[in-house]
């Protein structure tokens, strides 16, 4: 009787240094991820400090660190009042809000791409941003009523929640959520919200229109410490939750049947991912306006770097997204000083070509 030789399965990446073992298909193997996280953390701290010091009036790095140290320790100011005001009142909350927004939108992108198992998914695909934008524009152009009393941020958040509810109800099929129906419902609601927003823009007077356009394109220019608290707390809480769902997200990315066979409550996990992604997006949009493509660019780039395991993807995406938007915001302040460009213009300029490249690669792989 002939015996068929059975090939041994490949050893897990990063479990040894055998000469015959295959290399990781990704630039950063699992064993190098902790070092990558440390490098990203250091880069984020350095970029934040540099971004706080750069602007129409430059502040030396030493003065930036001194101002931050003085305020954190409660010590008497050791720098000039002008530097103290620029660093602590204007630039620090702005740069930190950019970091939080980048991290939140990137995590939302990971959730939605896992939810529909499509690397082209983006937080803006599900209509949450269009609902938030509609609510904000109503508040900006209203002269009274409930939306005016809520303010721009409150109206944007209310609009995003209404949009999410509509998408959720439209995507129900037999009491369960279907990925394809979520996409279709999100696109339909997004177009409806965009149409209503465009109509309101046509009705706005010239003084209101500039503020509406600047807000819709996304900006952290007028950020203050009060604007930072809710987005930062929301992002931290959602990130902590998602980091405990890495294994379940891995199973869902393979398929519903596989996930169910491994004991994952697929329906509950889908709802969790949808709600967390929508909450992150709505919170960010209500604070800084519409900033597109961050949730598409960063998660996909991270997967190319460290692989598809969400236990590695989630923390690396969190730091990469924060670093990405801090750098983009720095470019918006320096490319045409003293004028300032909305952040959304630059993320769209980077994201649109990136999306087309992904789309082309996806079509090529399906042939």
Secondary structure, DSSP 8 states (H G I E B T S, - for coil): ------------TTS---TTS---SSSS-GGGHHHHHHHHHHHHHHHHHHHHH-SSS---HHHHHHHHHHHHHT----S-HHHHIIIIIIIHHHHHHHHHHHHHHHHHHHHHHHHHT-TT--GGGGTHHHHHHHHHHHHHH-SSSHHHHHHHHHHHHHHHHHHHHHHHHHTEETTEE-HHHHHHHHHHHHHHHHHHHHHHHHHS-HHHHHHHHHHHH---TT--HHHHHHHHHHHHHHHHHHHTSHHHHHHHHH-HHHHHHTT--HHHHHHHHHHHHHHHHHHHHHHH----SHHHHHHHHHHHHH-S-HHHHHHHHHHHHHHHHHHHHHHHHHTTTTS---HHHHHHHHHHHHHHHHHHHHHHHT-
